[in-house]
Structure formats: structure tokens, C-alpha cells
Amino acid sequence: MKTLSCLIRRTGPGPATYVLTDRLHRERSVRVTADEITVTVSSWLEQLGVHSALADDFARTVREGDWAGAHALAEALSVDVAVTA
């Protein structure tokens, strides 16, 4: 006889999420996945009339876990980044 546990789908934790805070607009803070970082940061820059490939580089460093690089790029972009629990 099968137990109920065989019917329960076990999944791993979802994708990591990050809190991005726009340093120029402290009230603007969002939770995003690594895949959403480029779009979010690019839209914030676009509102300032700025276009930069640094948003792509920033997302890549976060995705790769290169926190030294991520924080250096975040500084240049005036963004704070933190991993959510």
C-alpha cells in the first residue's frame, strides 16, 4: 500500500530573491530575482535619462555570487542589494 508521502511533490527552494533599493529614491525598494535585476535597474536609470550596460553586468555578478563585483557595480549605479531570507 502506498503512503501519502509518495503523492507529495517535493520541490527545492525557489530562485533566490534580492532586495534592490534605489539610493536616489529611498522609498523605492523592490524584491526581484536575479533575472529581473537588469530590467529593474535599467528602468530606474531610464527615468533619469541614462542608459548603461552596467545593469547587465550587475545582474550577472549577482547571479554568479560575485559579491565584491556586485557591490562595486551597485555603488556605481547608486543601488543597494541584499539577499532576502
Secondary structure, DSSP 8 states (H G I E B T S, - for coil): ---GGGGS--------EEEEEETTSTT-EEEEEHHHHHHHHHHHHHHTT---THHHHHHHHHHHT-HHHHHHHHHHHTEEEEE--
